Structure formats: structure tokens, C-alpha cells
Amino acid sequence: MMTVETARITTTGRPIAYRTKGHGGGPITRLMSPGRVGEMVKPFVFLDHFDFSGPSDGGAVHPHSGIATHTTLLEGSMIYGDSTGKSGLLHAGGVEWMRAGGGVWHGGILPAGRIRGFQLWVALEEPLELAPAESHYVDASSIPSNDKVRMLLGSYGELRSRVPYPKPVTYLNVKLADGERWRYEPHATHDVAWLAVSLGTLGVAGVSVSREMVIFEEGNQAIEVVAEGDVDFVIASAVKHRHSLVTGMYSVHTSPKNLVIGESGIRDVASSMSLMPWRPLAESLGEGTSSRALPADRLTP
């Protein structure tokens, strides 16, 4: 169960509807999954925060359908590989965008050193929900940014993400120094918004937020924050996804019919890809590792 810190906090500024420290207790903290929390801020339906020391084999090569996964590395690096045929090394500050669509498999290998960041799932609508899989790996040097903000997905002001995604969405990584104030103004059409703190403490809506996720009440009001010490966080907003969330173990779709099609697509891809399903990526890429395993990103009861 998610840990609910408060059902509602009424203060000046945009009110908080929900906040959570998530669950997990280890190197990976599950802050959001489809269900109550995912329904509140869909198309954002899943969020993991990870912070640990490698090396690790990254868990087994595993599938998805109906969603796009967005992984941002705030520290560390990752060797990646996926069933579209792409593989390589993603450095600190980089972004992995895996649009699973009608079915994809992927995995990672984590070298020695600290590895910290977020993995987000974005629920897709037709026709992308069942479209052929597409992946993009964006180096830190190619991510649009200014003195405080890095553009992870969508657009914000003059910043435009290098990730091709046609829906109205904003997803940012923000770093503030102690005492700095920052104001986030969502697009006028966006009605859901949230933020999650990776490092440090952030003052928002009259409370202090540290290593947790905050969901704001629906609307397009601005969000004002102040850094209580140096802080590193992500913040996102979007037009609310209009469909129900129909979930499988590794999939989210808009209908039971499309879930069946997506899971069939996963099996079809597995039968023809060069990666070995349910095995560490190192076995497919020939990369050696003596590391421990991590759980694959999947939905849990």
C-alpha cells in the first residue's frame, strides 16, 4: 500500500491533494503505480525513484506494451539494449525513452558507482498505444536546459524536448540552491501536476517535502517552491488522460481488448528478437558483470 501522508493540505498557493514516501525500503522506491495514484495524474501512471551503488546486472530483460517508459539518470551510467536493435551507454544526465506501443523488450546493465534517478511510465492513447515500438536515448549534452531546468519531455516556455511525443505534457528536472525560489507555471490546458524530490528538501504549499512525491489538486494554477538546502527534483504536468487504465503485469492499456493485443505483441516480439527474454541483458550483449540483480520494472499487487 502507498503511504498517505495527508489527504489534503490547504495552504496558500496551489493545494496539495496527496503526498507519499512510497514503498520499497531498498534501492528502488515505488512512488506511484496505476490504481488510485495513477488515476489521479494519468497519463503519468508509474514512478520509481532509484538510488544505490552498482555494479548490478539490472534485472532480467523484460517486456512492456501500451506505455512509454522514461528513465532519467541524475547520477551514474547505464548500458542499455532493447528489442528494436539499439544498444549503447547512457551517461549521467541522459534520458531513455522507450515507447513500447504494441510490444517491446528492454534491459540494462549498471556499472560500478552511484546510480540515481527516476523511471516514469506514460500511458499512451491510440494510435500510439499499439504502434510499433520506438526508442530514443538522449545524452545530457543534447537535453535543452537553462540555469535551473532541464527539459526531459514535452515543452516548457522556449524549451523543447528532443524526445518525439505529440501529446501536451511537461516533465522537468530542476536543481535549486539553498534559499532559491522557483515558480512553475503549467500550460493553460494542463490539469494534472505532481513533483518528486530526489535529493534535499523542498518547501511547497506550506510543507517541507523530502524524498517523496506530491500530487497537486487539479487545475492549471502555478506552483511555487523554495529550496531548503540544495535540492534536486522532477516536476510534471499534462492534460489528463481520458481513458480508464487497464493493466497487465508490465502493460497499461485503454481497454481489455487492447491489453490482449499488446500482450500478444509482446510474445511475437520475443519470438524474433536477438535479446534473450527473462535473462540478464549482459548475456545478450556479451557484457560481463559480477553484480547483484535488481527487480524488473513491473506492476505489483
C-alpha positions in Angstrom: 0.0 0.0 0.0 1.1 3.5 -0.6 1.9 5.6 2.4 -0.5 8.6 2.6 1.0 11.5 4.5 -2.1 13.6 4.2 -5.4 13.6 2.3 -5.4 17.3 1.8 -3.3 20.3 2.9 -4.9 23.7 2.5 -2.3 26.5 2.4 -1.5 29.5 0.2 -0.7 28.6 -3.4 -1.9 25.5 -5.2 -3.1 23.0 -2.6 -1.6 19.5 -2.3 -4.1 16.7 -2.8 -1.8 13.8 -1.9 1.7 13.1 -0.8 3.6 9.9 -0.3 7.1 8.5 0.6 6.1 5.4 -1.4 7.2 1.9 -0.5 10.2 -0.4 -1.2 12.6 0.2 1.6 15.6 -0.7 -0.6 17.5 0.9 -3.6 14.2 1.4 -5.5 11.2 3.3 -4.1 7.9 2.9 -5.8 6.2 6.3 -5.6 3.3 5.7 -7.9 1.6 2.8 -9.8 -1.7 2.6 -11.7 -4.6 2.5 -9.3 -5.6 5.3 -7.0 -2.4 7.4 -7.5 -2.0 6.7 -11.2 -5.7 7.5 -11.8 -5.1 10.9 -10.1 -2.4 12.1 -12.5 -2.7 9.9 -15.6 -1.2 9.9 -18.3 1.6 9.6 -15.6 0.9 6.2 -14.1 4.1 4.8 -12.5 7.1 6.4 -10.9 10.2 4.7 -9.3 13.0 6.6 -7.6 16.3 4.6 -7.6 19.4 5.4 -5.6 22.1 2.7 -5.0 25.7 1.7 -5.7 26.5 -0.6 -8.7 27.5 -2.8 -10.3 24.3 -4.6 -11.0 23.0 -6.7 -13.8 19.9 -4.5 -13.9 17.5 -7.4 -13.7 16.1 -9.5 -16.5 15.3 -8.3 -20.0 11.5 -7.7 -19.7 8.6 -6.5 -21.8 6.1 -3.6 -21.9 3.1 -2.6 -24.0 0.7 0.3 -24.2 3.0 2.7 -22.4 6.2 4.7 -22.8 8.9 4.4 -20.2 11.0 7.4 -19.5 14.2 6.9 -17.4 16.4 9.8 -16.4 19.8 9.3 -14.9 20.6 12.0 -12.4 23.9 10.3 -11.4 25.7 7.3 -12.8 25.5 5.5 -16.2 23.7 2.6 -17.8 24.4 0.1 -20.6 21.1 -0.4 -22.5 19.7 -2.7 -25.0 16.2 -3.2 -26.5 14.3 -5.3 -29.0 14.3 -2.5 -31.6 18.0 -3.4 -32.0 19.5 -0.4 -30.2 22.2 -0.7 -27.5 24.9 1.5 -26.0 26.0 3.5 -23.0 23.9 6.3 -21.4 25.8 8.7 -19.2 24.7 10.8 -16.2 22.1 13.4 -17.2 20.9 11.2 -20.1 17.3 10.1 -20.9 16.0 6.8 -22.1 12.6 7.0 -23.9 11.1 3.6 -24.7 7.7 3.9 -26.4 6.5 0.3 -26.0 3.3 0.6 -28.1 2.3 -2.8 -29.4 5.2 -4.6 -27.6 8.9 -4.2 -26.7 11.6 -5.8 -24.6 14.4 -4.0 -22.9 17.0 -4.2 -20.2 20.0 -2.5 -18.7 23.4 -3.1 -17.0 24.6 -0.8 -14.3 28.3 -0.2 -13.9 30.1 0.4 -10.6 29.4 3.7 -8.8 26.3 5.5 -7.5 23.3 5.4 -9.8 20.4 7.7 -9.1 17.3 8.8 -11.0 13.7 8.3 -11.8 11.7 5.9 -14.1 8.3 7.2 -15.2 5.6 5.4 -17.2 3.4 7.4 -19.5 0.1 5.9 -20.6 -0.4 6.1 -24.4 -3.6 6.6 -26.4 -4.4 5.2 -29.8 -2.8 5.1 -32.3 0.5 5.1 -30.3 -0.9 2.6 -27.8 -0.4 -0.3 -30.3 2.1 1.3 -32.7 5.4 -0.3 -33.4 8.0 0.2 -30.6 10.3 3.1 -30.8 13.3 4.0 -28.6 15.3 7.2 -28.1 18.5 7.6 -26.0 19.4 11.3 -25.4 22.7 12.3 -24.0 22.9 15.0 -21.4 24.6 17.4 -23.8 21.5 17.2 -26.1 18.9 18.0 -23.4 17.6 21.6 -23.6 18.2 23.5 -20.4 18.6 26.8 -18.7 20.3 27.7 -15.4 17.8 25.7 -13.2 15.7 23.5 -15.5 16.4 20.5 -17.8 13.7 19.6 -20.4 13.0 15.9 -20.0 9.8 15.5 -22.0 7.4 17.9 -23.8 7.9 21.6 -23.7 8.1 24.5 -21.3 8.4 28.1 -22.5 11.1 28.1 -25.2 12.5 24.7 -24.2 11.5 21.7 -26.4 12.5 18.1 -25.6 14.5 16.0 -28.0 12.1 13.1 -27.4 9.3 12.9 -30.0 6.0 12.8 -28.2 2.9 14.6 -29.7 0.7 15.0 -26.6 0.6 18.1 -24.4 3.0 17.4 -21.5 5.8 18.9 -19.5 8.4 17.0 -17.5 11.4 18.8 -16.0 14.4 18.2 -13.8 15.0 21.2 -11.6 18.0 21.9 -9.3 17.9 24.8 -6.8 20.5 26.1 -4.4 19.6 26.7 -0.7 17.1 29.5 -0.4 16.3 29.8 -4.1 12.7 30.2 -5.1 11.2 28.9 -8.3 7.7 29.2 -9.8 6.3 26.6 -12.2 3.5 27.8 -14.5 1.8 24.8 -16.3 0.4 25.3 -19.7 -3.2 26.6 -19.6 -4.6 23.3 -20.8 -2.8 21.1 -18.3 -5.0 20.0 -15.4 -2.8 17.4 -13.5 0.6 18.1 -11.9 3.0 16.5 -9.4 6.6 16.7 -8.3 9.0 14.2 -6.6 12.2 15.1 -4.7 15.3 13.0 -5.2 17.8 14.9 -3.0 17.3 17.6 -0.4 14.2 19.3 1.0 11.7 21.5 -0.9 9.2 23.9 0.6 5.9 23.7 -1.3 2.4 24.7 -0.3 3.4 25.3 3.2 5.1 22.0 3.9 8.6 20.5 3.6 9.0 17.7 1.1 12.0 15.3 1.1 12.4 12.1 -0.8 8.7 11.9 -1.6 6.1 12.6 -4.2 3.5 15.4 -4.1 0.3 15.5 -6.2 -1.5 18.8 -6.6 -5.1 19.5 -6.9 -6.4 19.5 -10.4 -6.3 22.8 -12.3 -3.7 24.9 -14.0 -2.6 27.2 -11.2 1.1 28.0 -10.7 3.2 26.0 -8.2 5.8 27.9 -6.1 8.7 26.2 -4.3 11.7 27.2 -2.2 14.8 25.1 -1.6 15.6 24.3 2.0 19.2 23.4 1.3 20.3 22.3 -2.2 17.6 20.2 -3.9 17.2 18.1 -7.0 13.7 17.2 -8.1 11.4 16.5 -11.0 8.0 18.1 -11.8 5.4 17.3 -14.4 2.1 18.4 -15.7 -0.2 17.3 -18.6 -3.7 17.2 -19.9 -5.5 14.3 -18.0 -5.6 11.0 -19.8 -9.3 10.4 -20.7 -9.3 6.6 -20.6 -9.6 4.1 -17.9 -6.3 2.2 -17.0 -6.4 -1.5 -17.9 -3.3 -3.2 -16.6 -1.3 -6.3 -17.1 1.9 -7.2 -15.3 4.1 -5.0 -17.5 1.4 -3.2 -19.5 -1.2 -0.4 -19.3 -3.8 -0.1 -22.0 -7.1 1.8 -22.6 -9.3 -1.3 -22.9 -9.2 -5.0 -22.2 -9.2 -5.7 -26.0 -6.1 -3.6 -26.5 -4.4 -5.2 -23.5 -4.9 -8.6 -25.2 -3.5 -7.3 -28.4 -0.5 -5.7 -26.6 0.4 -8.8 -24.7 0.2 -10.9 -27.9 2.5 -8.4 -29.5 5.0 -8.9 -26.6 5.0 -12.6 -27.4 5.5 -12.0 -31.1 8.5 -9.8 -30.5 10.1 -12.3 -28.1 9.9 -15.0 -30.8 12.0 -13.0 -33.2 14.3 -10.6 -31.3 18.0 -11.1 -30.7 17.8 -10.5 -26.9 17.2 -13.4 -24.6 13.9 -12.8 -22.7 13.9 -13.1 -18.9 17.7 -13.3 -18.8 20.2 -10.5 -17.8 21.0 -8.2 -20.7 24.7 -9.0 -20.3 24.0 -12.5 -21.6 22.7 -11.0 -24.9 25.3 -8.3 -25.3 28.3 -10.2 -24.0 29.0 -7.8 -21.2 30.5 -9.3 -18.1 29.2 -8.4 -14.6 29.6 -10.0 -11.2 26.8 -7.8 -9.8 23.6 -8.4 -7.9 20.3 -8.5 -9.6 17.6 -5.8 -9.3 13.8 -6.4 -9.9 12.5 -5.5 -13.3 10.1 -2.6 -13.5 6.6 -4.2 -13.3 3.3 -3.7 -11.6 2.9 -5.4 -8.2 -0.3 -6.2 -6.4 
